[in-house]
């Protein structure tokens, strides 16, 4: 049975061709965030389209004809707003070394074609005028941390001192200038944030930079705060208690927390600067009350936090955006399809 299926709803704003409108989700069906938003929409009388691209092309029939995207058994024109939980990674992919070289080349070529097609397919969907939360170009910030940090600085959002380099001399100079603890992490995500040790600054470790550049930052001491901004408003904020530098998978406790006015304003400016109608913002609050924004995630996880705390403010706020559109800070409503300012 195909994972690309839909039941039409009986409510919502009519799309341009007059058909009954619905809302959609792009992501894996077994993803807890997808399930949470889908259930919330159903509780409001909307049966969402769930478009799972992870199994394409083996499962699901998609086409783009003269710029018009179609999916067998799906009524794409009826979708006026999409929650984009995940898209195929725009990164290099591995081909198993044990297979024959000819088969390896064929598998690489097939993977490249899949990614090219899906990128064009989603772009064609966006060109139809539907609201995307968030659009593909914004989702790409997962893998383009330096550009995001530049946008945050331009918006006067406090961020850690940062160096990205493959130059050992630059790392040593950065360490001297910071004069305190450093951390390092992958530029394209997918790995843990780790504390720089003395051994890491030795010639043996720094020599590894010849393989790939690394992102270094001044460590911000203090409490882990995760802030969710949805539709230009702070929907929820949580303190995540952990005894690990990178708390993911090592949460001891999660509890709601109040933001200071400066923190809330910085998070709203950060979301706007990054063009995100929905984001999970990682903030470090220092013991003296000052803070720094570490990152704005364009597709954050939230179902686990809501399950632990017993409330679903992020799910509800995201469902509101899908139903009503996005109100910008200037008061204009982006619905459907207009860029979020």
Buried (B, 14 or more C-beta within 10 A) or exposed (E): EEBBBBEEBEEBEEBEEEEBBBBBBBBBBEBBBBBBBBEBBEEBEBBBBBBBBBEBEEEBEBEBEEEEBBBEEBBBBBBBBBBBBBBBEBEEEEBEEEEEEEEBEEBBEEBEEBBEBBBEBBBBBBEBEBBBBBBBEBBBBBBBBEEBBBBBEEBEBBBBBBBBBBBBEBBEEBBEEBEEBBBBBBBBBEEBBEEBEEEBBEEEBBEEBEEEBBBBBBBBEBBBBBBBBBBBBBBBBBBBBBEEBBBEEEBEEBEEBEBEEEBBEBBBBBBBBBBBBBBBBBBBBEEEEBBBBBBBBBBBBBBEBBEEBEEBBBBBBBBBBBBEBBBBEEEEEBBBBBEBE
